[in-house]
Amino acid sequence: MGRRWKLREERLAYTEEVEQGKGRGKLLSVKRANKGGLLLKTFPFPLKKKTDQVPEQYKNNVYVNTIQANFVVNEEKHKQYILGSLGKKWKDKRCRLFDKYHNWELSVDENIQNRPPHIPQDHWAIFVRYRRTSKAMDIANKNAANRAKLVIPHVLGSKTLARKRDELETIHGREFSRAEMYQLSHKKHDGTFVNEEARELHEKLQEEMQNCSENEAFLRVCGKEHPDYVRGMGLGVSPSQIIGSSSGATSSTTSVESNERMEQMQAEIESLKAQVAEIDSLKAQVAEVDFLKQQIAFLMQRAKGDETRDLQSLMNKHSSEGSHMPGGNSAATI
């Protein structure tokens, strides 16, 4: 079975496959009275560098003995999402443990001794040594920098978009669109947006949606979707399910990508034009310098010629004065 370690209580929600081009969040049906969610008391995945390094036996065991034992699930539809969700929680939990128990001022061995009480020491040792490698630190710094660039926070807290959408659809008896979910997840209780950037993005979406589909509006305003995530839908829905669910959506995606490529090519052309202009300017400066060099050489040659003529004239004058002596200055006759 392997070692287990505790995880804070979590509810699992599942986002079903595309239904008429729209992903819908639905809580899994429960065999036991848990009010729609399973409270995970244990987490049987060992600490590894990556999720895909966790042996399949651990994943299959938790799926059979923990998930299927408490939920009515569809093996084909649900398993991939559930294991993906558990993997994300596994990574998040590792980060919290590292931040809480690791001290950069201590040595590796000292940090290994300072382990969480419910984590086996050999697991903790592997994890600490990995996190202290230069590669792992570079990844952590990069992730922190990327996180700092996210200037539009949501207000759902730990609740997923799938769960929030399911609650709203149950209450109101209708589906909620991506744009509606964006607005609801980025507005405070007083009805105002969390910041100016969120408000501006919402207004741009509404403006674009006047002339195109909702999916295309998101592409135009927010750019390409993450391969495993769709804005306004949450974990479990891929772009191919939403954006690629119809030929029109695929065409919109292609159109947006083509426009982005055209803009990139235009920017490259403008950059090349600027470089050519700079080269032409340098050529003109070089030509001007060459012309000045020629002028200086000419002036120096001319000055040298004038100096030679002046010297020759002076010598001729001196010679002439030496051969002709005036009468008053002639020698006396003896």
WODASUL-V278428 format. One record per residue. N is the residue number from 1. OMEGA is omega in whole degrees, 0 to 359 (* if undefined). D_LAST is the distance of its C-alpha to the last C-alpha in Angstrom with 1 decimal. Layout:
n=(N;N)
omega=(OMEGA;OMEGA)
d_last=(D_LAST;D_LAST)
This chain:
n=(1;2;3;4;5;6;7;8;9;10;11;12;13;14;15;16;17;18;19;20;21;22;23;24;25;26;27;28;29;30;31;32;33;34;35;36;37;38;39;40;41;42;43;44;45;46;47;48;49;50;51;52;53;54;55;56;57;58;59;60;61;62;63;64;65;66;67;68;69;70;71;72;73;74;75;76;77;78;79;80;81;82;83;84;85;86;87;88;89;90;91;92;93;94;95;96;97;98;99;100;101;102;103;104;105;106;107;108;109;110;111;112;113;114;115;116;117;118;119;120;121;122;123;124;125;126;127;128;129;130;131;132;133;134;135;136;137;138;139;140;141;142;143;144;145;146;147;148;149;150;151;152;153;154;155;156;157;158;159;160;161;162;163;164;165;166;167;168;169;170;171;172;173;174;175;176;177;178;179;180;181;182;183;184;185;186;187;188;189;190;191;192;193;194;195;196;197;198;199;200;201;202;203;204;205;206;207;208;209;210;211;212;213;214;215;216;217;218;219;220;221;222;223;224;225;226;227;228;229;230;231;232;233;234;235;236;237;238;239;240;241;242;243;244;245;246;247;248;249;250;251;252;253;254;255;256;257;258;259;260;261;262;263;264;265;266;267;268;269;270;271;272;273;274;275;276;277;278;279;280;281;282;283;284;285;286;287;288;289;290;291;292;293;294;295;296;297;298;299;300;301;302;303;304;305;306;307;308;309;310;311;312;313;314;315;316;317;318;319;320;321;322;323;324;325;326;327;328;329;330;331;332;333;334)
omega=(180;184;179;171;190;175;179;185;182;170;179;175;181;175;186;178;185;176;184;175;181;176;181;179;180;174;179;177;186;177;183;185;178;181;173;182;178;178;182;178;181;180;193;180;178;178;178;178;183;180;183;176;176;182;181;181;177;182;181;181;180;179;183;189;181;184;182;179;184;183;168;186;175;185;185;186;193;191;183;180;183;179;176;178;177;178;178;178;177;180;180;180;178;180;180;178;181;180;184;189;182;179;183;180;179;178;179;181;179;178;178;178;181;185;173;186;184;180;177;185;180;176;181;180;178;183;181;180;178;182;179;177;181;180;180;179;177;179;180;179;179;179;179;179;178;179;180;180;180;187;181;180;175;186;183;183;181;180;181;176;180;179;180;179;180;179;182;181;177;181;188;177;178;178;177;184;177;181;178;180;176;181;182;183;180;176;178;183;181;177;179;179;184;175;183;180;179;179;180;179;178;180;178;178;180;180;180;182;175;186;181;180;180;180;179;178;178;179;182;185;187;182;183;177;173;182;184;186;177;180;179;181;179;183;175;178;181;179;181;179;185;186;182;183;178;180;179;179;178;178;179;179;180;180;180;179;178;178;178;179;179;178;179;179;178;178;178;178;179;178;178;177;179;178;178;179;179;178;178;179;178;178;179;179;178;179;179;178;178;179;179;177;179;179;180;179;179;181;179;178;179;180;178;178;178;180;179;180;179;180;179;179;180;179;178;181;180;179;180;181;181;183;181;180;178;184;183;184;182;182;180;180;181;*)
d_last=(146.6;143.4;142.3;142.6;140.7;141.6;140.3;140.8;143.7;142.7;144.5;143.9;143.7;143.3;141.7;143.7;142.4;141.5;144.5;143.9;140.1;140.2;140.2;142.8;143.1;146.5;147.7;149.4;153.2;154.5;157.6;157.8;157.7;154.0;153.5;151.4;149.1;149.0;147.9;145.9;146.5;144.7;141.8;142.1;138.6;136.5;132.9;130.6;127.1;128.3;131.6;131.9;131.8;135.1;137.8;140.1;143.1;142.1;141.7;144.9;146.8;145.9;146.6;150.1;151.2;149.5;149.0;151.9;154.2;153.7;152.7;154.0;150.9;150.1;148.6;146.5;145.3;145.0;143.9;140.3;139.8;141.6;139.7;136.4;137.4;138.3;135.0;133.1;135.2;134.5;130.7;130.9;133.1;130.6;127.8;129.8;130.8;127.2;126.0;128.8;128.7;125.2;122.5;118.9;118.1;120.6;120.2;122.0;124.6;125.3;125.7;128.1;130.2;130.2;132.3;134.8;138.2;139.8;137.0;137.3;134.4;133.5;133.3;131.2;128.9;128.2;127.5;125.2;123.1;122.8;121.8;119.1;117.4;114.1;115.7;118.6;116.3;114.1;117.2;118.5;115.2;115.1;118.6;117.9;114.9;117.0;119.8;117.4;116.5;120.2;120.0;123.4;126.2;129.9;132.7;135.4;134.7;136.3;138.6;137.7;137.3;140.3;142.5;141.4;142.0;145.4;146.4;145.3;147.0;150.2;150.2;149.3;150.9;147.9;144.8;141.4;138.3;134.9;133.4;136.3;135.9;132.2;133.0;135.8;133.8;130.7;132.5;133.4;136.8;135.8;135.0;131.2;128.9;127.5;124.0;122.0;121.0;124.7;125.5;122.7;123.7;127.3;126.3;124.2;127.2;129.5;127.0;126.6;130.3;130.7;129.2;130.0;132.3;132.3;131.0;128.1;127.3;127.0;124.7;122.5;122.2;122.3;121.0;122.6;125.5;125.5;127.2;130.1;130.2;130.8;129.8;132.8;135.1;134.4;134.8;136.9;135.9;133.2;131.2;133.0;136.3;135.1;132.2;133.1;136.8;136.6;134.5;133.4;132.1;130.4;128.8;127.6;126.1;124.3;123.1;121.7;120.0;118.5;117.2;115.7;114.1;112.7;111.3;109.7;108.2;106.9;105.3;103.6;102.4;100.9;99.2;97.7;96.5;94.8;93.1;92.0;90.6;88.7;87.3;86.2;84.5;82.7;81.7;80.2;78.3;77.0;75.9;74.1;72.3;71.2;69.9;68.0;66.5;65.4;63.8;61.9;60.7;59.5;57.7;56.1;55.0;53.7;51.9;50.3;49.2;47.6;45.8;44.4;43.3;41.6;39.7;38.6;37.5;35.5;33.8;33.0;31.5;29.3;28.1;27.3;25.3;23.1;22.2;21.4;18.7;18.9;16.2;16.2;15.5;12.5;9.3;6.4;3.8;0.0)
